[in-house]
Amino acid sequence: MSPAPVTVVGIGADGWPGLAPTSREALRTAEVIIGGPRQLDLLPPECPGERIAWPSPLRPAVPGLLAAHAGRRVCVLASGDPMFYGIGGTLAEMVGPDRLHVLPHPSSASYACARLGWPLQDTDVVSLVGRPSEALSAALHEGRRLLVLSAGAGTPAEVAALLRDRGYGPSRMTVLEELGSEAERALTGTPDDWPHPRTAPLNVIAIRCRRAPEALRLPLTPGLPDEAFEHDGQLTKRHVRAATLAALAPAPGELLWDVGGGSGSIGIEWMRTHPSCRAVTVERNPLRAERITRNANVLGVPALQVVTGAAPAALTGLPTPDAVFIGGGLTAPGLLQACWEALPPGARLVANTVTLESEALLTDWYRRHGGELTRLAIAHAVPVGGFTGWRQAMPVTQWSVVKSGPQPPG
């Protein structure tokens, strides 16, 4: 890689006229200018540097391109603010922040909030660039303001269809095209009657969320309603699920193994606690594995990794977890041992069971490794003739433990 700093210049739809003098000078004096074709086309002839369009896929090409031009003055063009869902973050990871000189331009989110009169700090931003539209589902809440960074001309219609499917058809939706340019335009409507199958490719979608009266309300706290999940009865029920997530204690950036996924409820709710949380669900039944994927898409965590196979064999090669949940198959030979050995010191394991055989196993492990052994008993009020009585659900025995040993550095 070049020892010289790489200059990253943010540019908007207004092109060269919208750039600050410092950004213009960097582009005039650059020997190599790398960017997307649309961005490169915005530069005038007074930028004589060799122009190179990013290949696809972009990320694997970055090291080779920079190495090929070592020692030359390199400028990289980025849309808007390079450090806001842009190439700047990728370059900082690959070459180090000390090797970058970043000259930002207002982001599309800043432009959109300026046009709408929305405080940026009170507006949620979701990027669908290189991401499935289902990722938007987790951000849908009554009254919230959302900005969606669009992947192209068809994204607004795709978003409108998703909002209708999720019960947010009455929302107010505005597509802001070519922000900052002379061709800037706003298209407004509701997802229920969205009339634009395609828009300008460069667009940002603003949504003021309105939930239809019949749509299911999905809170942020663990313990979603059971009816939020498609299932065949293999579901950790709401109150036990909330207690299980509390014991698992997810934190940003952590990875969960959900072993014996069933409907995927534990892994899904783990990922909903923070956008950076990750989960792998292991399920041996192919039909249930497909159902888990559908649930993950509907509930806004399409990045949930579903592994179809029987544990412990299916655990081989998975990345090291920060926490493991075992919701089924505890008596499978070697399963609990394999999960325990996969945990680094300081990581957590939570296991639930309703059978005496598995309870005996958990009791033995509790005696050897400590932690907490808890019995969760839930009863629901039900009609009894003309009166009301309690119907007891099967009690759940839960073992939760933090693996002892030296904490990993950092």
MIDREN-687423 format. One record per residue (C-alpha): x, y, z; residue in one letter. Coordinates in steps of 0.02 Angstrom, whole numbers, padded with zeros to 5 digits, always signed. Layout:
REM residues N
XYZA ...
REM end
This chain:
REM residues 410
+00000+00000+00000M +00055+00179-00032S +00145+00261+00116P +00070+00428+00065A -00099+00477+00136P -00252+00441+00032V -00368+00591+00015T -00553+00550+00019V -00665+00685-00053V -00852+00686-00024G -00955+00750-00170I -01141+00780-00188G -01265+00778-00330A -01221+00961-00360D -01049+00902-00417G -00901+01017-00440W -00993+01182-00402P -01041+01117-00229G -00864+01072-00175L -00765+01175-00051A -00600+01252-00113P -00497+01126-00015T -00586+00980-00098S -00566+01057-00271R -00380+01083-00245E -00357+00902-00189A -00442+00840-00348L -00346+00960-00461R -00178+00899-00395T -00219+00714-00383A -00123+00597-00497E -00253+00459-00477V -00439+00482-00443I -00539+00328-00395I -00729+00327-00381G -00893+00267-00451G -00930+00309-00634P -01067+00432-00585R -00950+00524-00467Q -00806+00528-00591L -00921+00602-00722D -00955+00751-00608L -00773+00811-00621L -00720+00943-00749P -00569+00931-00866P -00466+01036-00745E -00444+00876-00643C -00313+00791-00754P -00275+00640-00643G -00298+00463-00707E -00479+00414-00674R -00515+00237-00616I -00690+00168-00584A -00712+00048-00440W -00735-00132-00497P -00870-00242-00423S -00861-00310-00291P -00776-00156-00220L -00704-00209-00052R -00587-00348-00114P -00518-00229-00246A -00463-00091-00126V -00293-00161-00071P -00238-00203-00248G -00289-00035-00320L -00199+00064-00186L -00045-00046-00200A -00042-00025-00389A -00030+00164-00367H +00091+00170-00221A +00187+00333-00211G +00062+00431-00316R -00059+00564-00253R -00222+00466-00239V -00395+00541-00216C -00548+00433-00183V -00720+00505-00221L -00865+00465-00106A -01049+00513-00103S -01082+00647+00027G -00998+00613+00194D -00870+00473+00163P -00883+00417+00346M -01073+00399+00343F -01110+00228+00264Y -00972+00269+00140G -00804+00210+00075I -00714+00308+00210G -00750+00177+00342G -00687+00037+00230T -00527+00130+00193L -00499+00170+00377A -00509-00016+00417E -00391-00065+00277M -00257+00069+00278V -00280+00147+00450G -00355+00317+00495P -00182+00396+00504D -00161+00364+00317R -00324+00452+00270L -00362+00634+00240H -00551+00648+00233V -00640+00801+00161L -00825+00774+00194P -00975+00846+00104H -01150+00859+00182P -01227+00685+00189S -01390+00640+00104S -01465+00623+00279A -01414+00803+00321S -01490+00866+00158Y -01650+00768+00186A -01675+00830+00364C -01641+01008+00305A -01778+00993+00175R -01903+00910+00293L -01868+01013+00448G -01826+00855+00546W -01695+00860+00684P -01560+00740+00625L -01525+00678+00802Q -01707+00624+00820D -01714+00534+00652T -01669+00350+00629D -01567+00308+00474V -01571+00137+00389V -01462+00097+00239S -01527-00024+00107L -01371-00006+00000V -01309-00184-00016G -01434-00241+00116R -01603-00327+00102P -01757-00218+00122S -01814-00329+00267E -01684-00242+00376A -01804-00094+00382L -01936-00193+00478S -01848-00180+00647A -01851+00011+00637A -02040+00027+00613L -02123+00104+00765H -02274+00217+00779E -02230+00401+00758G -02045+00377+00721R -01957+00473+00583R -01851+00365+00469L -01730+00402+00328L -01693+00257+00211V -01536+00266+00106L -01594+00195-00059S -01507+00066-00167A -01581+00131-00329G -01732+00179-00433A -01837+00030-00378G -01805+00044-00191T -01949+00164-00149P -02080+00046-00224A -01997-00100-00133E -02003-00004+00031V -02185+00043+00003A -02230-00141-00022A -02137-00191+00136L -02225-00056+00238L -02394-00118+00177R -02348-00297+00221D -02291-00247+00396R -02448-00148+00435G -02375+00025+00405Y -02472+00066+00247G -02542+00231+00318P -02367+00302+00344S -02317+00465+00260R -02181+00428+00132M -02076+00557+00038T -01945+00514-00092V -01813+00651-00108L -01726+00638-00276E -01556+00711-00326E -01535+00806-00163L -01429+00963-00182G -01438+00968-00372S -01542+01074-00491E -01646+00919-00530A -01699+00897-00348E -01879+00838-00329R -01993+00768-00193A -02127+00634-00218L -02251+00613-00075T -02386+00486-00036G -02427+00336+00072T -02371+00156+00048P -02553+00104+00032D -02570+00201-00131D -02391+00226-00188W -02400+00263-00376P -02216+00268-00426H -02141+00100-00479P -01974+00185-00514R -01895+00351-00464T -01729+00437-00498A -01588+00317-00452P -01512+00440-00327L -01643+00456-00191N -01674+00455-00004V -01838+00393+00069I -01914+00485+00217A -02048+00394+00318I -02158+00460+00458R -02218+00294+00530C -02404+00264+00554R -02461+00091+00606R -02628+00024+00545A -02751-00011+00689P -02751-00198+00655E -02561-00215+00643A -02467-00305+00781L -02368-00190+00895R -02187-00249+00913L -02096-00172+01062P -01908-00154+01084L -01903-00253+01245T -01874-00442+01239P -02033-00543+01246G -02124-00509+01082L -02302-00575+01072P -02303-00760+01027D -02411-00722+00875E -02267-00619+00802A -02184-00785+00757F -02235-00916+00632E -02213-01082+00724H -02270-01263+00740D -02274-01262+00930G -02084-01263+00947Q -02075-01089+01020L -01999-01020+01180T -02153-00934+01248K -02158-00749+01281R -02127-00739+01469H -01994-00875+01470V -01914-00794+01318R -01901-00626+01407A -01819-00710+01558A -01702-00805+01442T -01645-00648+01351L -01615-00564+01519A -01502-00709+01569A -01411-00706+01401L -01382-00518+01424A -01345-00464+01245P -01228-00316+01217A -01184-00224+01055P -01075-00323+00936G -01093-00490+01024E -01126-00658+00942L -01253-00787+01002L -01267-00971+00961W -01451-01020+00969D -01442-01210+00974V -01606-01299+00936G -01683-01147+00853G -01864-01205+00837G -01946-01045+00772S -01788-00941+00794G -01866-00830+00927S -01714-00818+01042I -01590-00778+00903G -01710-00653+00824I -01744-00560+00985E -01558-00560+01027W -01523-00471+00862M -01666-00347+00886R -01585-00280+01044T -01452-00187+00943H -01412-00174+00757P -01235-00240+00783S -01288-00398+00878C -01261-00558+00778R -01333-00733+00796A -01316-00907+00723V -01466-01022+00741T -01437-01209+00727V -01591-01314+00683E -01590-01493+00621R -01767-01491+00546N -01760-01414+00370P -01941-01354+00377L -01910-01265+00541R -01748-01192+00472A -01845-01116+00327E -01974-01050+00450R -01837-00968+00554I -01776-00875+00399T -01952-00812+00364R -01972-00753+00544N -01805-00665+00538A -01854-00572+00379N -02024-00519+00446V -01952-00459+00611L -01812-00357+00535G -01655-00462+00561V -01622-00543+00391P -01438-00561+00435A -01478-00703+00557L -01372-00852+00502Q -01470-01014+00497V -01372-01177+00500V -01472-01332+00456T -01401-01483+00544G -01394-01580+00707A -01286-01517+00850A -01153-01544+00907P -01087-01589+00733A -01166-01434+00655A -01069-01321+00775L -00902-01362+00694T -00823-01211+00613G -00942-01081+00684L -00863-00919+00747P -00828-00908+00934T -00985-00855+01027P -01006-00728+01166D -01158-00823+01227A -01242-00990+01193V -01424-01035+01216F -01478-01217+01213I -01664-01232+01188G -01675-01413+01135G -01577-01574+01119G -01487-01560+01286L -01472-01748+01304T -01390-01768+01133A -01220-01848+01167P -01084-01718+01185G -01194-01566+01150L -01177-01476+01316L -00991-01516+01324Q -00962-01449+01148A -01053-01287+01186C -00956-01267+01348W -00789-01294+01263E -00833-01167+01127A -00860-01029+01255L -00713-00916+01296P -00688-00863+01477P -00816-00732+01528G -00946-00790+01401A -01121-00848+01452R -01220-01007+01430L -01407-01024+01459V -01502-01187+01441A -01690-01217+01460N -01780-01383+01482T -01948-01455+01532V -01897-01638+01550T -01833-01727+01706L -01690-01808+01609E -01621-01642+01548S -01653-01562+01717E -01543-01695+01798A -01406-01654+01673L -01417-01467+01709L -01415-01501+01896T -01253-01598+01876D -01172-01458+01776W -01235-01329+01902Y -01153-01428+02042R -00987-01431+01948R -00983-01257+01872H -01098-01148+01977G -01207-01014+01901G -01394-01002+01934E -01523-01140+01926L -01698-01070+01912T -01872-01141+01890R -01990-01033+01790L -02174-01069+01821A -02304-00972+01720I -02492-00982+01740A -02625-00897+01634H -02801-00851+01684A -02930-00950+01583V -03118-00973+01589P -03179-01110+01707V -03364-01127+01674G -03435-00958+01719G -03282-00914+01822F -03096-00889+01796T -02953-00999+01853G -02768-01028+01826W -02697-01144+01694R -02518-01192+01733Q -02394-01205+01591A -02257-01337+01602M -02122-01270+01719P -01956-01229+01637V -01790-01265+01721T -01657-01140+01670Q -01471-01149+01703W -01371-00991+01670S -01185-00975+01699V -01036-00865+01657V -00885-00970+01612K -00746-00934+01735S -00564-00904+01692G -00457-00756+01639P -00549-00623+01541Q -00496-00600+01359P -00392-00442+01326P -00485-00288+01269G 
REM end
